[in-house]
Amino acid sequence: MNPASSPAVVIRGVAKSYMREGRWLQALTDCSFTIEANQFTVVLGPSGSGKTTLVRLIAGYERADMGEILCDGQPISRPGAERMVVFQETALFPWMTLLENVAYGPIQAGAKPAAAKASAADLLQKVGLAGFEQRYPSQLSGGMQRRAEVVRALINRPRLLLLDEPFRGLDHMTRGLMQEFLLRLFDQEKVTTFFVTSEVEEAVFLSDRIIVLSDIPGPVKAIVEVPLPRPRGFDLTVDQRYAAIKERVLDLVTSSQAA
């Protein structure tokens, strides 16, 4: 398979349910779409629409009840280093410095500590965290911790970066800064990215494609292409093209919730 011309991930007819308090709850039903290589794909939907379930399935943490998920043409059956996840909650080790946290993955994979720490320091400089290498997570702001989480995933050179509402809980200004940071990093690294959100503005600003989910588990509501130019800044939000895509996505989300 040629990664440059083929989807990085293919989801076909996926269904998933969970046992909760003695009864089965459907999280996904007949879900199908693709994540295109070297693109920024956003999945948008309200709470309970199966967004986090999709991340866990693509990451290999769980198995689908029905259907198939292929990564580079191969079925996903377990977690892999080519698929890295950044969850809502911080996973930084509180007893490690920022530099030690970022270098941890490569060292565990067999890299020499000195080389891993040099790579970690280089990445931290790129994302504006130079000078904080010896700080502990508790000494960092929420935005700094989120940047560190993304860098800790990227240092492992994944083929696919999965982000499950990574900016949830941040204040409005910090969230905006994190969105711009992530776009700059995407432009530099071009890692295939799958980003989960429930915010329409965030979805349109970040994405190349938006997978719109219904408010009840079911097939994908719609797939919206976002042919806006890159690199992007917040001046894009006053562009008529951005406004038109945002209006279309809002209509889809509203009709989904009203169904």
N, C-alpha and C positions, 0 to 999 in steps of 0.2 A: 504494500500500500504506500502511495506517495503522500506523506503528511501535508505537503503544500497544497494538494488539490482535493483531498478527501476529508470528510468530517473527522475531527478528533474523537468524538463520542457520538454513538448512535443509540437512541432509546426507542424501543419498539414494543408497543402494547403492554407497557409495564403496569402491574397492579401490586399493591402492598396494603396489608391490613395488620392491625395490632389487637391484642387482647387487653382490654381495659375494664377493670371492675366487673369481670365475669361476662363481658360481651365483646364481640368483634367490632372494631371501628375501622372503616375503610379510609386509608390515607391517600391512595392513588388508584385510579381506575383507567385502564386503556390509555396510558400516557405515552405519547410518541413525539419526538422531535430530535434535532441534531445540534451538536455544539461544533461549530466550524473552527477549523484550525486557525490559530493566530488572530482570532477575533475575540471581542469582549461581549459575551452573551449574558444577558440579565434575565432571571426568572422573577416575575412580578406577580404577587398575589397576596390576599389577606391571610391572617392567622388561620391555620387549619386547612390550608389549600394544598399542603403536601410539599412545600418548598424545602424544608429541612430534611424530609424523608428522601427527596431526590439527591441532595448532597450526600447523605449517608449511603445511599445505594451506589452512586457514582464513585464514591471514595472506596467502596468495597467493605464498609463496616457492617452492612446488612445485605441480605439477598432478597430479590424480588420474589413475590409469590407466583407471578406470571410474567411472560414477556422476556425480553433480553436487553442487556446493556453491553455494548461493545466499545472498547477503547483501542483505537488504532487497529480495528478489525478483530480484536481478540475479546472473548467474553470476560467480564470483570467478575472474579470470584473471591477476591480478597484485597486488602489494602496493598498499595504499591508505592514505591518512592517516586514514580512518575506522576502521581496524583497527590497533591498536598492540600490540606484543609486549614482554613482559618475560621474558627467558630466565633460566636457572639461573645462567649466568656474568655477572659484571658487565660492562656495556658503557659505563660512564662513561669519558670521556676523561681520562686521568691528568694531562695538561698543562693542563686547565681547572679553574677553581675550581668549587665546587658550584653557585653561582649561574650561572656561564657554561654549565655542563652542562645545567641545567634550561631555560635560556633558548634553548639552541641550536636546537631544532626550530622554534619560532615565528620566530626570526630568519632561518633558512634558507628559511622559507615566505614571507618578505617583511615580517614585522612590524618595526616600528622597534625598535632595540635597547633604548632606554630603556623603552618600553612592555612589551617582552618580559621585561626584567629586573624590572620592577615586579610583573608577574604572577607571575614565578618566586618573588620574595621573599614574596609573599602566600601562595602555596601552601606554601612551606617553613615559614612560620610556622604554618600550619594543621596540619602534621604534626610539629611539635616540633623543627624544624631551624633556627629563627631563632637567629642568632648564629654559625652555621657557614657562612654564605654564601661567605666568602673562603677556606675550607679546601679542600684538594685531596683527591681520593678516598683517597689513601694515609694521610691524616690522620683518616679517619672509621672508625668501627667497622663490622663487617659488617652490623649492623642498620640503621645510618644509611645505608650504601650502598644497601641494599635499599629503604628508604623513598625515597631519592633517585631510584632507578630507576623506581618507580611514579609519583612526581610528574613525572618527565621525560616519561613517557608521557601522563599525564593533562593536562598543560598544552596538549597539542595537541587537546584536546576530541574524543577519538575516540568513535565510536558503540559500539565494541566493544573491550574490554580483554582481551588474551590473556596469561595468566601460566603459564609452564611451570616448575612446581616452584620458585617463586622463593625459598622459604625453606629449600631443601635445603642441608645443611651448617652451618646455624646451630645453636647450642647450644639445649637444651630451653627455657630461660627466654627467650632472645631470640626463639625461634620463636613462643612463646606471645604475647609482646608484639607481634610483627609481625602475628599473626592478629587481635588486637584492633584494632591500627592499621588494618589493611585493612578490617575490618568498619565501623569509624567512617567511613572514607573512602567506602566504598560507600554508607552511609546518607546521607552529605552529597551525593555526586555522582550516585548512581543510574545509573552507567554499566553497561551490559550487560557482565557479566564471565564469562569462561570460564577456569577455574582447574584446573591439572593437579596431581595429587598421587598418592602411593602410600600415604598415611596415612589410615586409616579415621576416626580421631578428628578430624583436620583437615577431612576432607570433610564430616562431619556438622555440625561446629561452624560452618563458613563458609556452607554452601550453601542454596539453595532447592530445587535438584534435583541428584541424583547420577546420572551416567552410569557404570554399572559395566561395565568391559571384562573379557574373559576373559584368562587368562594366555597363550593362544595367539591369533594373529590370527584374528578371526572376527567374527560379528555381535555387537552389543551384548548383554551378558549380561542386564542389567536396567536400568530407570530407576526411581529411588526419589525420591518427593517428600518434602521436608523442611519440613513446615508449622510450624516453630518460630518463636516471636515474635521480632521485632526492635524495638529494638536488642538485641544480645546481649552478655553478658559470660560469664566462666568459671563463674559460678554456674549457668549453664544445664547444665553437664556433670553436675550431680547431680539434674537433673530427670528424672522417670521417662519422659517423652516422648522426651528425648534418648537415654536408655538403650535404649529399645525400638527406635528407628531404628538406633542403633549396632549392636545385636544382629542386626537383620535384615541390615544391610550386611555385617557380619562373616560371617554365614552364606553370603551370596552370594559373597563373596570366597573363602571357604574351599572352597565347592563348586566354584567356578570353577577354583581351583588344583588341586583333586583330580580334575577331569574328564580 
